[in-house]
Amino acid sequence: MDLYEAMSSCRAVRRLRPDPIPDEVLARLVQAAVWAPTGGNVQPWRVILVREASAKQRLGALYAQAWGGYSSQLRKTLAPLPDERRAPHERTLLAGDYLAAHFDETPVIAIFCFDPKQMAITDAGLERPSVVGGGSVYPAVQNFLLAARSEGLGCVLTTLLCQHEVAVKALLAIPDGWGTCAAIPLGYPLRKGHGPLSRRPVDKLAYADRWGAPYR
Ligand SMILES: Cc1cc2nc3c(=O)[nH]c(=O)nc-3n(C[C@H](O)[C@H](O)[C@H](O)COP(=O)(O)O)c2cc1C
């Protein structure tokens, strides 16, 4: 698949079929993740491909708990909005409800882990939340998502499970010192899956030479 076509249609797919994913397809996704760059080429990340039913059930229960808190808060925030502004969020929330109710039925849940000790986190001393460490994990996550797109698989980058990191680490035997930064439920789409994206225009996000200067 053309790379630009994959990037421009790789949207969140939350309704997934339980059908198994062939091992060779999964292997291509993992290879794509491994090709990603990391600071100093240290590769301070690992991915656990969870297929065992009992582990997926436990992850699903934890995810549903986190989603319940997040979605009820969001629904309260959206309640005063007029229908036409609320509608797109409502559609996403319904898809999120579906994912939370069927998390354990997805054939694979990919849990991305990272070791902050192996990272040169160049913004760690600044008086704002540090983000640089994520740059040595999320490119691998994005490669994984794009490879899934090109294989016709649906998936969505989720982070709500990080709230339950202690329980997830115990469940999956993740060693001390490692953290979790993404859980990707992966499966063939129940509906049409990937499609056009809704994003701000380039001019709103890209500048020329100075902040705010028109890019083109
Ligand atoms: C850092 C990050 C965390 C996210 N966490 C979740 C999550 O926990 N649950 C979820 O359903 N979607 C999650 N998403 C998916 C976003 O909601 C989704 O990518 C965004 O709304 C754009 O949707 P679209 O690609 O379908 O247009 C996350 C995405 C990112 C990039």
The ligand as a Tripos MOL2 file, in Angstrom:
@<TRIPOS>MOLECULE
LIG
   31    33     1     0     0
SMALL
NO_CHARGES

@<TRIPOS>ATOM
      1 C1         -1.5490    9.3560   22.8530 C.3       1 LIG1
      2 C2         -2.8890    8.7980   22.4600 C.ar      1 LIG1
      3 C3         -3.6730    8.1840   23.4160 C.ar      1 LIG1
      4 C4         -4.9260    7.6540   23.0770 C.ar      1 LIG1
      5 N1         -5.6490    6.9580   24.0090 N.ar      1 LIG1
      6 C5         -6.8320    6.3960   23.6600 C.ar      1 LIG1
      7 C6         -7.5490    5.5750   24.5730 C.ar      1 LIG1
      8 O1         -7.0990    5.2970   25.6980 O.2       1 LIG1
      9 N2         -8.7340    5.0570   24.1710 N.ar      1 LIG1
     10 C7         -9.2450    5.2920   22.9200 C.ar      1 LIG1
     11 O2        -10.3250    4.7860   22.6180 O.2       1 LIG1
     12 N3         -8.5840    6.0400   22.0140 N.ar      1 LIG1
     13 C8         -7.3780    6.5840   22.3620 C.ar      1 LIG1
     14 N4         -6.6620    7.3040   21.4390 N.ar      1 LIG1
     15 C9         -7.1930    7.4570   20.0680 C.3       1 LIG1
     16 C10        -7.5940    8.9070   19.7640 C.3       1 LIG1
     17 O3         -8.7630    9.2160   20.4570 O.3       1 LIG1
     18 C11        -7.7510    9.0530   18.2620 C.3       1 LIG1
     19 O4         -6.5240    8.7700   17.6390 O.3       1 LIG1
     20 C12        -8.1870   10.4560   17.8810 C.3       1 LIG1
     21 O5         -9.4260   10.7560   18.4320 O.3       1 LIG1
     22 C13        -8.2480   10.6260   16.3910 C.3       1 LIG1
     23 O6         -9.1610    9.6880   15.8810 O.3       1 LIG1
     24 P1         -9.1650    9.2960   14.3320 P.3       1 LIG1
     25 O7         -7.7510    8.8750   14.0260 O.co2     1 LIG1
     26 O8        -10.1580    8.1920   14.2090 O.co2     1 LIG1
     27 O9         -9.5200   10.5250   13.5770 O.co2     1 LIG1
     28 C14        -5.4010    7.8000   21.7610 C.ar      1 LIG1
     29 C15        -4.5840    8.3920   20.7810 C.ar      1 LIG1
     30 C16        -3.3410    8.8690   21.1190 C.ar      1 LIG1
     31 C17        -2.4770    9.4650   20.0250 C.3       1 LIG1
@<TRIPOS>BOND
     1     1     2 1
     2     2     3 ar
     3     2    30 ar
     4     3     4 ar
     5     4     5 ar
     6     4    28 ar
     7     5     6 ar
     8     6     7 ar
     9     6    13 1
    10     7     8 2
    11     7     9 ar
    12     9    10 ar
    13    10    11 2
    14    10    12 ar
    15    12    13 ar
    16    13    14 ar
    17    14    15 1
    18    14    28 ar
    19    15    16 1
    20    16    17 1
    21    16    18 1
    22    18    19 1
    23    18    20 1
    24    20    21 1
    25    20    22 1
    26    22    23 1
    27    23    24 1
    28    24    25 2
    29    24    26 1
    30    24    27 1
    31    28    29 ar
    32    29    30 ar
    33    30    31 1
@<TRIPOS>SUBSTRUCTURE
     1 LIG1         1 GROUP 0 **** ****
